[in-house]
Amino acid sequence: MTENNELLKNLDKLHTTELGVMRIKRNLSLDTDDVVEWCKFKISSGNAVITRNGKNWYVNVDGCIITVNAYSYTIITAHKEKR
């Protein structure tokens, strides 16, 4: 559980690239302009399942998976969970 807290403690460091914003909006069909804030909200929600595998965090929440680099806190991508 302490590993999960590491991501939650550093939510203020979350960021992404311009291409990341476009990719996330396309993959999730989002209509928001602030993708980083949307991701922060989802990651901090009570039903988010946070796991770490190697250099990435994976946040499974509300039918989508958000991938975050564990060292730079860059949101790499997000996509709908395959059922």
C-alpha atoms as one frame of an Amber mdcrd trajectory, in Angstrom:
protein
   0.000   0.000   0.000   2.881   2.378   0.608   3.889   2.117  -3.052   0.431
   3.303  -4.115   0.764   6.250  -1.756   3.891   7.314  -3.659   1.827   8.170
  -6.739  -0.920   9.790  -4.682   1.614  11.884  -2.731   3.048  13.219  -5.991
  -0.147  14.059  -7.885   1.043  17.659  -8.131   3.957  16.455 -10.294   1.695
  14.827 -12.897   2.057  16.215 -16.397   1.951  15.089 -20.019   3.077  16.213
 -23.458   0.983  17.835 -26.176   0.952  14.524 -28.020  -0.058  12.816 -24.778
  -3.042  15.148 -24.426  -4.175  14.378 -27.977  -3.665  10.620 -27.509  -5.562
  10.491 -24.203  -8.457  12.607 -25.521  -8.713  10.383 -28.611  -8.434   7.071
 -26.730 -11.018   7.984 -24.100 -13.229  10.239 -26.249 -12.770  13.030 -23.705
 -14.300  16.454 -24.189 -12.147  18.241 -21.613  -9.263  20.593 -22.307  -7.453
  19.832 -19.045  -6.525  16.178 -19.404  -4.009  16.308 -16.532  -6.646  17.539
 -14.066  -9.070  14.882 -15.332  -6.425  12.197 -14.718  -5.581  13.580 -11.256
  -9.263  13.436 -10.328  -9.592   9.833 -11.535  -6.352   8.686  -9.867  -7.341
  10.193  -6.510 -10.855   8.713  -6.569 -11.605   6.045  -4.006 -12.255   3.283
  -6.526  -8.922   3.631  -8.377  -6.743   0.503  -8.319  -3.088   1.557  -8.524
  -0.356  -0.938  -9.373   3.265  -0.541 -10.309   4.962  -2.727 -12.880   8.577
  -1.834 -13.614   8.943   1.834 -14.505   5.213   2.568 -14.827   2.191   3.052
 -12.626  -1.077   1.635 -13.941  -4.293   3.120 -12.610  -7.408   1.122 -13.341
 -10.478   3.266 -12.702 -14.000   3.595 -14.130 -13.313   1.316 -17.091 -10.086
   2.966 -18.191  -6.384   2.419 -17.559  -4.060   5.396 -17.075  -0.324   4.758
 -17.524   2.089   7.041 -15.647   5.897   6.935 -15.696   7.010   6.227 -12.117
  10.119   8.424 -12.271   9.035  11.525 -14.195   5.288  11.385 -13.336   4.487
  11.838 -17.034   1.079  10.538 -18.048   2.069   8.376 -20.991  -1.331   7.234
 -22.178  -4.802   6.219 -21.130  -7.169   3.840 -22.822 -10.440   2.079 -22.290
 -10.167  -1.218 -20.481 -10.603  -4.218 -22.758 -13.460  -6.353 -21.500
